[in-house]
Amino acid sequence: MGEYKPQPRSRAPRFAANVRVGAPGLDIEALRQRALSDPKTFGRKLDELIGDGLRWRDIPSRRLSDLYHALADVQVEATMDCMGRQRAVMASAFPLLTGGLAVAGVNDAYDAMPTIGEQLVTDFEDSKKVTHIVGITSEDSKIDRVDEANDFPEIGAGEERFDIMHKRNGRRLSITAETIEENDVSGVETRINALGEIAAELIEEQTIERVTDHYGSAASPAEPYVLRYNGAGLQLYNATAENPGARAGSGTRVTNNALVDNTDLEAARLLIANMLNTRGKRINVPLNQCILLVPDALVNVADRILGSEMEPGVFNELNPWGPRGRYRPKLVSSPKLDDYSTSAWYLGMFPRQFRRKWKLRAEYVTLGQDTESYLRSRIAFQMRVAWDCEIGAVDYVYVVQCLSGTTAPADE
């Protein structure tokens, strides 16, 4: 029937008291009568119930088939999104209800998944397949004094262009009429929850792969590159001076720098301190506004370093990376990082350097039994979750990578 779009929440009266949620369960007959008597506002009423907490688990035990038969033949008004325009259409009340419950279940499962990706990027929306982020570079004459009556020097300007691509992805599920007739509510709920969990997991893994430039900064760099600079994919993390660009005077990677104690953080800090802006001047990256990103294998080491008030092994000296130190960054970790490397770690201002573009935010589409799929194979309910996002670097001087040896993570 098209995409299910929940209507805006309203302060209009809720369902009448005889439409109950929870024990003893949803009053199916009252729900059918409401749909028959007021088909125009039925969708809005359902949205209010779902917003108040109605979920699949609230469908009475062994009554899913009764709910299906009660609502499948009732036509109510629904809102369908067609090429960016919303239209009112008539549809079966059953997929309208199950679609709303499914969207709520997917959202609940998505939100329940622990993620760190949102802390590492700046999110934005753009409908283009390739987004061009253009930065103006300033070229100064380096004159530090202008005498009276002399002309003020004019600065020159150039451009740096960073490209962010797109990546389309999604999943779908189908619920058969047999599943409904067997009243398998828990099975339906489990599969719907899996959609939300899979979506959250895939987006999280993609985000981690990009901010660590897992493929582009491998020993044999390859697509996808997180850094696309002036039209070319480049290795973001590099131990060579002035790579990936001239503003990274000492490169963006520290080799032979396993995370053991403060001296390793200091090595990363010195690398960041060598970074330059577009005028060739050193940039100021406040370490206390940075993120220390580590795999789960290093989280205890990082906790010990950042949790120590005093400098280990030095009498009465404050730890600059500790709770009262001027450098203390925010510690962020995830076991998912261990899938790529258990020893590589990162320091910097991640949201300043990485942007996550949403060409298509998570979109939920549901279909009911009045489709060809039902005719061919008795598919009573279908749902699709789709999204299109990609992460790109819009600079290369705000985050550095540290390796325990010299081998890039992809080849460990």
C-alpha positions in Angstrom: 0.0 0.0 0.0 3.0 2.3 0.1 5.1 3.9 2.8 3.5 4.2 6.2 3.9 7.7 7.6 2.8 8.2 11.2 0.7 11.3 11.5 1.7 14.2 13.9 0.8 13.6 17.5 -2.4 15.3 18.4 -4.1 16.3 21.7 -7.4 14.9 20.4 -9.1 12.3 22.6 -7.5 8.8 22.7 -9.4 5.7 21.8 -12.5 5.1 23.9 -11.9 3.3 27.1 -13.2 0.0 25.7 -10.2 -0.2 23.4 -7.7 -1.4 25.9 -3.9 -1.9 25.9 -2.2 -4.5 28.0 -3.9 -7.0 30.2 -6.3 -8.4 29.4 -5.1 -7.2 26.0 -6.3 -5.2 23.0 -10.0 -5.3 22.5 -10.1 -6.5 19.0 -13.9 -6.1 18.4 -13.8 -2.5 19.7 -10.9 -1.8 17.4 -12.8 -3.2 14.4 -15.9 -1.1 15.3 -13.7 2.0 15.6 -12.2 1.4 12.1 -15.7 0.8 10.6 -17.3 3.8 12.2 -14.5 6.3 11.7 -12.2 5.2 8.9 -10.8 8.8 8.3 -9.2 9.2 11.7 -8.4 5.6 12.4 -4.8 5.9 11.3 -4.3 8.9 13.6 -5.9 7.1 16.5 -3.6 4.1 15.9 -0.6 6.4 15.9 -1.6 7.8 19.3 -2.0 4.3 20.8 1.4 3.3 19.4 2.9 6.5 20.7 1.5 5.7 24.1 3.3 2.4 24.1 1.2 -0.2 22.2 3.5 -2.9 20.8 3.3 -6.4 19.3 3.6 -8.0 22.8 0.3 -6.3 23.7 -1.6 -8.4 21.1 -3.6 -10.9 23.2 -2.1 -14.4 23.4 -3.4 -16.7 20.6 -5.4 -13.8 19.1 -3.2 -12.6 16.2 -5.3 -14.5 13.7 -8.5 -12.9 15.2 -6.9 -9.5 14.8 -6.1 -10.3 11.2 -9.6 -11.5 10.3 -11.2 -8.5 12.2 -9.3 -5.8 10.3 -8.2 -7.3 6.9 -11.5 -6.5 5.2 -11.9 -3.0 6.7 -10.8 -0.1 4.5 -9.5 3.0 6.3 -7.8 6.2 5.2 -4.0 6.2 5.2 -1.3 8.6 4.2 1.1 7.4 1.4 4.3 9.1 0.4 4.7 9.1 -3.3 7.8 10.8 -4.8 7.9 13.3 -2.0 4.2 14.1 -2.0 1.8 12.8 0.7 -1.5 11.5 -0.6 -4.6 10.0 1.2 -5.4 6.5 0.1 -7.7 3.8 1.3 -6.1 0.7 2.6 -6.7 -2.4 4.8 -6.7 -1.6 8.5 -4.6 -4.6 9.3 -1.4 -3.5 7.6 -2.0 0.0 8.9 -1.9 -1.4 12.4 0.8 -3.9 11.9 2.9 -1.4 9.9 2.7 1.1 12.8 3.6 -1.6 15.3 6.5 -2.8 13.1 7.9 0.8 12.7 7.8 1.3 16.4 9.4 -2.1 17.0 12.2 -1.4 14.5 12.8 2.0 16.1 12.9 0.5 19.6 15.4 -2.1 18.5 17.5 0.4 16.6 17.7 2.8 19.6 18.5 0.0 22.0 21.7 -1.0 20.1 24.7 0.6 21.8 26.7 2.6 19.3 29.6 5.1 19.2 29.4 6.2 15.6 27.3 9.3 16.3 30.1 10.6 18.6 32.6 10.3 15.8 30.9 12.2 13.0 28.8 15.3 12.2 25.6 14.2 10.5 24.0 16.1 7.7 21.5 15.4 4.9 22.1 15.8 1.1 20.1 14.2 -1.7 23.0 14.2 -4.1 25.0 11.0 -4.9 28.3 12.9 -4.7 28.6 15.8 -2.3 31.3 18.3 -2.8 32.6 20.1 0.3 34.7 23.1 -0.8 37.1 24.8 1.6 38.7 28.1 0.8 42.5 28.2 1.3 44.1 31.5 2.1 47.4 32.6 0.7 49.0 35.4 2.7 51.9 37.7 1.9 53.2 37.3 5.5 53.6 41.0 5.9 53.4 41.8 9.7 53.2 45.6 9.4 51.5 48.0 7.1 53.0 51.5 7.3 50.8 54.6 7.1 49.5 55.5 3.6 50.6 52.2 2.2 48.1 49.8 0.7 47.0 46.9 2.8 48.1 43.6 1.1 45.4 41.5 -0.5 45.3 37.8 0.3 45.0 35.2 -2.4 42.5 32.3 -2.3 42.4 28.8 -3.6 40.1 25.8 -3.1 40.3 22.4 -1.4 37.5 20.0 -2.4 36.5 17.0 -0.4 34.0 14.6 -1.9 31.5 12.4 0.0 29.9 9.5 -1.9 26.8 7.5 -1.0 26.0 3.9 -0.1 22.6 2.4 -0.4 21.5 -0.4 1.9 18.5 -2.0 3.5 16.7 -5.2 4.5 13.1 -6.6 4.3 11.0 -9.3 5.8 7.8 -11.1 4.9 5.2 -12.6 7.3 3.1 -15.3 5.8 -0.6 -15.9 6.5 0.3 -19.2 8.1 2.5 -17.4 10.7 -0.5 -15.2 11.5 -2.9 -18.2 11.6 -0.5 -19.9 14.0 -0.6 -16.8 16.3 3.2 -16.6 16.4 3.3 -13.1 17.9 6.7 -13.6 19.5 8.2 -14.8 16.2 6.9 -11.8 14.3 8.2 -9.4 17.0 11.6 -11.1 17.0 12.0 -10.8 13.2 10.9 -7.1 13.3 13.3 -6.3 16.1 16.1 -8.0 14.0 15.5 -5.4 11.3 16.2 -2.5 13.6 19.2 -4.3 15.2 20.7 -5.2 11.8 20.3 -1.6 10.5 21.9 -0.1 13.6 24.8 -2.6 13.4 25.5 -2.1 9.7 25.5 1.7 10.0 27.8 1.4 13.1 30.2 -0.9 11.3 30.3 1.4 8.3 31.0 4.4 10.4 33.9 2.7 12.3 35.4 1.4 9.0 35.4 4.9 7.6 36.7 7.0 10.5 39.6 4.4 10.9 40.0 4.4 7.1 40.3 0.6 7.3 40.6 0.1 3.6 42.0 3.3 2.4 44.9 3.3 4.9 45.7 -0.4 4.6 49.2 -1.5 3.5 47.7 -1.8 0.1 45.3 1.1 0.0 42.0 0.4 -1.8 38.4 1.6 -2.1 36.5 2.8 -0.2 38.6 5.8 0.8 37.2 8.0 3.5 39.4 10.9 2.2 38.6 12.0 -1.4 40.7 15.1 -1.9 40.4 17.2 -5.0 38.8 14.3 -6.9 41.1 11.5 -5.8 40.9 8.9 -3.1 43.9 9.2 -0.8 45.3 7.3 2.2 44.2 9.2 5.3 46.6 7.8 7.8 50.2 7.9 6.6 53.5 8.0 8.5 55.2 10.0 5.7 55.8 13.7 6.1 53.4 16.0 4.3 51.0 13.1 3.6 48.1 12.9 2.7 48.7 16.7 2.1 51.3 19.4 2.8 49.4 20.6 5.9 50.3 17.3 7.7 53.9 18.2 8.2 54.8 14.9 10.0 52.1 12.8 8.5 49.0 11.5 10.3 50.2 8.2 11.7 52.6 7.3 14.5 54.2 3.9 14.2 55.7 1.8 17.0 53.5 3.6 19.5 51.5 1.0 21.3 49.2 2.5 24.0 51.0 1.7 27.3 51.4 5.0 29.2 51.4 8.8 29.0 54.4 8.9 26.7 52.4 7.3 23.9 49.7 9.9 24.2 52.4 12.5 24.2 53.7 11.2 20.9 50.2 11.5 19.4 49.9 15.0 20.8 53.2 16.1 19.2 52.0 14.9 15.8 48.8 16.9 16.1 50.8 19.9 17.2 52.6 19.8 13.8 49.4 20.2 11.8 49.0 23.4 9.8 46.0 25.4 8.6 45.5 26.6 5.0 47.8 29.6 5.6 50.6 27.4 6.7 50.2 28.2 10.4 50.0 25.7 13.2 46.5 24.9 14.3 45.4 24.8 17.9 43.6 21.5 18.7 42.5 21.5 22.4 43.2 18.0 23.6 40.5 18.3 26.3 38.0 18.5 23.5 39.3 15.5 21.7 38.3 11.9 21.6 40.6 9.0 22.5 39.3 6.1 20.4 40.5 2.6 21.4 39.4 -1.0 20.9 38.1 -3.0 23.8 41.5 -4.7 24.2 43.0 -1.3 25.2 40.1 0.2 27.2 41.5 -0.8 30.6 44.9 0.7 29.7 43.3 3.9 28.6 41.2 4.0 31.7 44.2 3.7 33.9 46.1 6.4 32.1 43.2 8.9 32.1 42.1 8.0 35.6 45.5 8.6 37.3 45.6 11.9 39.2 49.3 12.0 39.4 52.1 11.2 37.0 53.0 7.5 37.5 56.6 7.1 38.8 57.1 10.8 39.4 56.8 12.3 42.9 54.1 14.9 43.4 53.5 15.7 39.7 50.0 16.1 38.2 49.2 13.8 35.3 48.4 16.2 32.4 46.2 13.4 30.9 44.4 12.7 34.2 41.1 13.9 35.7 42.6 17.3 36.5 45.0 17.5 33.6 44.8 20.0 30.8 45.0 17.4 28.1 42.4 14.8 29.3 40.4 13.7 26.2 37.1 11.8 26.2 37.5 8.0 26.1 35.3 6.2 23.5 35.6 2.5 22.9 33.7 -0.4 21.2 34.4 -4.1 20.9 33.6 -3.7 17.2 37.0 -1.9 16.8 38.6 -5.2 17.8 37.3 -6.8 14.6 39.7 -4.5 12.7 42.6 -4.2 15.1 43.2 -4.8 18.8 46.1 -2.5 19.0 45.5 0.5 16.8 44.2 3.6 18.5 43.2 7.2 17.5 43.3 10.7 19.0 41.6 13.8 17.7 38.6 15.9 17.0 36.5 13.3 15.1 33.3 15.3 14.4 35.5 18.2 13.1 37.1 15.9 10.5 34.3 13.4 9.6 30.9 14.0 8.2 28.2 11.4 7.8 25.9 12.2 4.9 22.4 10.8 4.8 21.1 10.7 1.2 18.2 8.7 2.6 17.4 8.6 6.3 16.1 5.2 7.6 12.8 4.7 5.7 10.2 2.1 6.6 7.7 0.8 4.0 5.0 -1.8 4.8 2.6 -3.7 2.6 -0.5 -5.7 3.4 -2.4 -8.7 2.0 -4.0 -6.8 -0.9 -0.8 -7.3 -3.0 0.4 -9.7 -5.7 2.6 -11.4 -3.1 -0.5 -12.5 -1.2 -2.0 -13.8 -4.4 1.1 -15.8 -5.3 2.3 -17.1 -1.9 0.0 -15.9 0.9 2.4 -13.2 2.1 0.2 -11.3 4.5 2.6 -8.6 5.6 5.8 -7.2 4.3 8.2 -4.6 5.6 11.3 -2.9 4.2 13.9 -0.8 6.0 16.2 1.2 3.7 18.9 3.9 4.2 21.6 5.6 2.1 24.5 7.0 4.0 28.3 7.5 3.6 31.0 9.0 5.7 33.7 11.3 4.3 36.7 13.2 5.7 36.5 17.0 5.2 40.1 17.5 6.4 43.1 15.5 7.4 44.7 17.4 10.2 42.4 16.8 13.2 42.8 13.0 13.9 45.9 10.8 14.1 46.3 7.1 14.1 48.8 5.2 16.3 50.0 1.7 15.6 51.8 -0.7 17.9 54.2 -1.6 15.1 54.4 -0.6 11.5 51.7 -2.8 10.0 48.4 -1.3 9.0 45.3 -2.7 10.8 43.8 -4.3 7.7 46.9 -6.6 7.4 47.4 -7.5 11.1 
